Amino acid sequence: MLYYSFNDYLKQKFHTRVHRLSLNAGFSCPNRDGALDNKGCIYCNENAFSHFHGETIPSIETQIEKSMTFARERFNAKKFIAYFQNGSNTYASIETLKKTYDIIKKFPDIAGLYISTRPDCVEEEKLNLIKTYTKDYDVWIEYGLQTFHNKTLELINRRHTPEQSISAIKTTAEKGIKVAVHIILGLPGETTYDMLKTGEEISKLPISGIKFHVMHVVKNTALEKMYFQGKIKLLELNEYANILATFINLLRENTVIMRLVSTAKMDTLIAPEWINQKHAVQKAVINKLMELKKNK
Ligand code: SF4
C-alpha cells in the first residue's frame, strides 16, 4: 500500500459504504467574530466550503436528511459520518455543543462524528463532552494547523501558534479521541524545506489522520488581492505532487491520508485551475510515491 486512504480506513472499520455528510451548524470563529480578529485567515471565504451557506442555513436535521438521500441514491451509501465543517465547531458553550452533536443520535445510520475546529478552541470540558460520543461513534477532531511555522501563521493571520496546536493534539489523543490535522502546502513564503519541516514535526505527534490542502485563491479574500498584486506564487501540479509524496513518506505508515488535494467550487475559484483535476493529482502523487519506494 502506497498510502493509507480514508476510504481504506472506512472499509476496514465499517465493512460497508460510508459517506461523509458535510454540515454547517452555523458556528462562528474567533478569527471572524472579533474575539481575536474580524478579518479571518487571508484565504478564507466561508461560503466556498459547503453546500449549505447563506443567510438561511437549513436546520442540521434537514441538512442531514438531504445529504443522506443524495448519498444513498448516488453512492449507495449505507452508513454516514456527520462532519461538522464550517467555522470552528467547538466554538460555543458546552450546552450548545451538546445540543448540536446530540442531533446525530436521531439518525441510526450515522456511525461517526467528525468535528473540524481550531487548536485554540478546545478546553478540557469540551474534550470531555466529545469523549462521551466515542462509546457509540467513531470520533475525530480535525485541527486546522496549516503549518508549524510561526512566521507563516502570522502572515496568513491564523492567530494561533504551533505550541497551541501541539498541546491540543496531545490532550485530545490522551482522551482517546482520534486527531486529524489539516495542512496547507504552498503557503505564501514557504519553501519546500519549510513544508517538509512541518511534516517532520507532525510525524512526532499522536495524530491518526491528515488532510492536505493546496494553497489556492478564492474570490473575496485578502489572498485574492495579494495574488492580483503579484505578491504570491502558487504551486504547479507537479511541484505539489512531489512535495506531497515526500511529506507523506515522512509520516507513520498507519496515518490515514484523509485527502490528497482540496477542490474548489468553480464559481469562487481564481487559481490554480488544476486543483479540480483530482485524478491527475492523484496519479502524479502515486507516481512520486512509487519512485520514492523504489529508491528506499
Ligand atoms: S479559522 Fe477557519 S473559519 Fe476562521 S477565518 Fe480561518 S479559515 Fe475561516
Residues whose N, C-alpha, C, O or C-beta is under 5 A from the ligand:
A	BS01	SF4	C29 N31 G40 C41 C44 G87
